[in-house]
Amino acid sequence: MAGPIDMVIRNACLATMAPGGAAYGLVRDGAVIVRDGMIVWAGPAAEIPPADGAEVRDLGGRLVTPALIDCHTHLVHGGNRAREFEMRLEGASYEEIARAGGGIVSTVAATRAADEDTLLASALRRADALIAEGVGTIEIKSGYGLDTDTELRMLRVARRVERERPVRVRTSFLGAHAVPSGMEADAYIDDVCIPALRRAHAEGLADAVDGFCEGIAFSPAQISRVFDVAAELGLPVKLHSEQLSDLGGAKLAASRGALSADHLEYLGADGIAAMAKAGTVAVILPGAFYTLRETQAPPIAGLRGAGVPMAVATDANPGSSPITSLLLAMNMACTLFRMTPEEALAGTTRNAARALGLDDCGMIAPGLRADFAVWDVEEPAELSYRIGFNPLYRRIVGGQF
C-alpha cells in the first residue's frame, strides 16, 4: 500500500452490510484501514496488510456499522402541528384535517413567516437529534413554501445545515407537495412549481426532485409534468406515492427510473413489479403509519419476494411523522411491518444510500467513505430491538474520529 495511512481501526465487530454473504456482512474480529477519509481495506484482523506508522484505534470489540442514512426527511419547516395531533386523537382523519385547511398548508403559513436564520436554528436541533444516533447523511426536502421564495429559502437552509454540522446533506425539491390555498393544481404546477424548480436547479440547490401523488395533492399527470422538467434538467426523481390510496404513483415513478417511491401502504402487485423491474427503492416510513394510526401496512412480503430494495427513514416532519429518531424508525419497521432487523439496518445504510443515488457510502468496503457508527451493543439486531435507548459510542465521518 503506497502512501501514508491515516488510521487503523482494530478490535471491532464489523457489520459491513455487504450483500450476499453472512448476515449483516458480519466480520466478528475485524479491522479497517482509512486513508484521506476513505476506506482502503476492511476485513478480518488476521488478514490486515502492513500499515506502519498509522494511528491505531482499538474499539474494544464494539460493533461498527456504516454511519446511518436518513433518506427521507422534512427537517426544515416553521411551527408545529401539536393541535392537529389532538384533533386526530379526537377522531379527525389526516385527509379531513387537510381538507379543512390544516395539514401541510398550515405548516406552509408558518414556514413562509420564518426567516432563514429562524428556519436554520430549528432545523439544526432536529439534525442534532439524528446525528446523535449515528446518522452521517440526511436527505432534506423543501415543500412547505409553495411559492418560489420560500421553496428556495428552505433549500438554502438545508445546504447550511451541512456547513454548520459534520453531516452530509442531500436536498430534494418538493414543490409538488400540496396545492396552496386559492390556486388550482394545474395552475400551481405550471405557474409556480416548475419555475421554482428551474430556479432551484440554476442556483445549485436541488440534488433531486420529489412530489406527492395523492388525492389530496397531485395526480400522476400533474406529477409527470414536473418529472418532465426534472429530466430536462438532468435531476433524478423520487415520489411520495400510495400513502392513502393507489393512484399508480409507484408505476409512474418506476417508469421514470426514479431513485425511490416512498410510503407505499396501498401499493399493488403491478406497482411492485414495476419497481422491481426499474430498480426503484421502496422507502418505508413507519413513523407516518404510526402517527396517523393507519391500519393498512405496506406490502413488505411482496416487496421482499420481488427483490425490491427497501430503505427505512424517519419522514421527520411536523404533521404526520414528528420523529427524529432513526433507531425508533428501525424498531417500528420491524414491530409494525415485520421487517427483519437485518432488513432495517440495510434500510438505513446500503439501501438508503441507493435511495439517494449515492454509491460512495452505506457499506464498509474499500473505495467508500470512512463514515462509521460505533455502538455499545453485542449484536446488530439490538439496534432495532431497543426502544428509547441510544447505544451510540462514537460517530466517525470522513475518517474523523
Disulfide bonds with the S-S distance in Angstrom:
none
